[in-house]
Amino acid sequence: MNRSDVTELIVTTRIGRGLTWNAIAEHIGRPKVWTTAALLGQHPLTPADAAAVAALLDLPDEAVPILATVPYRGGLPTAVPTDPTIYRFYEALQVYGPALKELIHEEFGDGIMSAINFRLDIGHTEHDGAEHVVVTFDGKFLPYAWPTDEGGGSQSGE
């Protein structure tokens, strides 16, 4: 059994039992977006959370250590995603990515938004008479620390 097998089993069992991702997240006391990503193979669960998910979904015992193992993150199956929902995020970053980069540098300085020290949430709002999706990326700003001499080291002397 590998991570792909476990993920497929989670998805099919969740659907078969009529469970929502949110219900599973609540069962282990974790955020719904993080839990969904973890159960789709993008984050490791703690051993206790892995055991709780396995019990809830009647997964085989060998699934628990797989769920608790650090995964190979990222990597969509194609260079340009073909699923319409995923493609819209890809498209939004193609259109707005350069502007977001410029604004991060202008407002914070030379650095990046962390995707490790990171929160992601999804919500709902309504305007213009239509339901809208609200996606929030909340990442810690990480400034670049360039060496101050050719001998290495960072600006803070580390």
C-alpha positions in Angstrom: 0.0 0.0 0.0 1.3 3.5 -0.9 0.1 7.0 -0.5 -1.9 7.0 -3.7 -3.6 3.8 -2.6 -4.5 5.4 0.8 -5.7 8.6 -0.8 -7.9 6.6 -3.2 -9.3 4.6 -0.3 -10.0 7.7 1.7 -11.8 9.4 -1.2 -14.0 6.4 -2.1 -14.8 5.6 1.6 -15.6 9.2 2.4 -18.0 9.4 -0.6 -19.5 6.0 0.1 -20.3 7.0 3.7 -21.6 10.4 2.8 -19.0 12.2 4.9 -17.8 15.7 4.2 -14.2 16.8 4.3 -15.3 19.2 7.0 -16.8 16.4 9.1 -13.4 14.5 9.0 -11.6 17.7 9.9 -13.9 18.3 12.9 -13.4 14.6 13.9 -9.6 15.2 14.3 -9.9 18.9 15.3 -8.0 20.4 12.4 -8.8 23.1 9.8 -10.9 21.8 6.9 -8.7 23.0 4.1 -5.5 21.6 5.7 -7.2 18.3 6.5 -8.5 17.9 3.0 -5.0 18.6 1.6 -3.5 16.2 4.1 -5.9 13.4 3.2 -5.3 14.1 -0.5 -1.6 13.4 0.2 -0.1 16.9 0.7 0.7 16.9 4.5 1.5 14.3 7.1 -0.9 13.7 9.9 0.2 13.2 13.4 0.2 9.5 14.3 -2.8 10.1 16.6 -4.7 12.0 13.8 -3.8 9.3 11.3 -5.2 6.6 13.7 -8.4 8.6 14.2 -9.0 9.0 10.5 -8.2 5.3 9.9 -10.7 4.4 12.6 -13.4 6.7 11.3 -13.0 5.4 7.7 -12.1 1.8 8.7 -8.8 2.0 6.8 -6.4 -0.9 7.1 -3.7 -0.6 9.8 -0.9 -0.1 7.2 -2.6 3.2 6.2 -1.7 4.9 9.5 2.1 5.1 9.1 1.6 6.2 5.5 -0.7 9.0 6.6 1.9 10.1 9.1 4.8 10.1 6.7 6.1 13.4 5.1 4.8 13.3 1.5 6.2 14.5 -1.7 4.3 17.7 -2.0 3.1 19.6 -5.0 3.3 18.4 -8.5 0.1 18.4 -10.5 -0.2 15.5 -13.0 0.1 17.9 -16.0 2.1 21.0 -16.6 -1.1 23.1 -17.1 -4.0 21.7 -15.0 -7.0 20.6 -17.0 -9.5 20.4 -14.2 -11.6 23.6 -14.5 -11.5 24.5 -10.8 -7.7 24.0 -10.5 -7.1 25.7 -13.8 -8.9 28.9 -12.6 -6.4 29.1 -9.7 -3.6 28.6 -12.2 -5.2 31.3 -14.5 -5.6 33.7 -11.6 -2.0 33.3 -10.6 -0.9 33.8 -14.2 -2.9 37.1 -14.4 -2.4 38.4 -10.9 0.8 36.6 -9.8 3.1 39.4 -11.1 1.0 42.1 -9.4 0.9 40.2 -6.1 4.7 39.8 -6.3 5.2 43.5 -6.9 2.8 44.4 -4.1 4.5 42.0 -1.6 7.9 43.6 -2.4 6.5 47.1 -2.2 4.6 46.6 1.1 7.0 44.2 2.9 10.4 44.4 1.1 12.5 41.8 -0.6 11.1 38.4 0.4 8.4 35.8 -0.1 5.1 34.6 1.4 5.7 31.3 3.2 3.7 28.3 2.1 5.1 26.4 5.1 4.1 28.8 7.9 0.7 29.2 6.1 -3.0 29.1 6.5 -5.5 28.7 3.8 -9.3 29.1 4.2 -12.3 29.0 2.0 -15.6 30.7 2.6 -18.7 32.2 1.0 -20.0 35.7 0.4 -22.7 37.1 -1.8 -22.7 40.2 -3.9 -24.1 41.3 -7.2 -26.9 38.8 -6.5 -24.6 35.8 -6.8 -22.8 33.5 -4.5 -19.0 34.1 -4.5 -16.1 31.9 -3.3 -13.6 33.6 -0.9 -10.2 32.1 -0.7 -7.7 33.4 1.9 -4.0 32.8 1.7 -2.3 33.8 5.0 1.5 33.2 4.8 4.2 34.5 7.0 6.5 37.0 5.2 10.1 35.7 4.9 12.6 38.4 4.0 15.6 37.4 2.0 18.8 37.6 4.0 21.6 38.2 1.6 25.3 37.6 2.7 27.1 40.9 3.5 30.5 39.5 2.6 31.9 36.9 0.2 32.6 34.6 3.2 28.9 33.8 3.6 26.7 34.4 6.5 23.5 36.5 6.7 22.8 40.1 7.4 22.0 39.2 11.0 25.4 37.5 11.4 24.0 34.0 11.6 
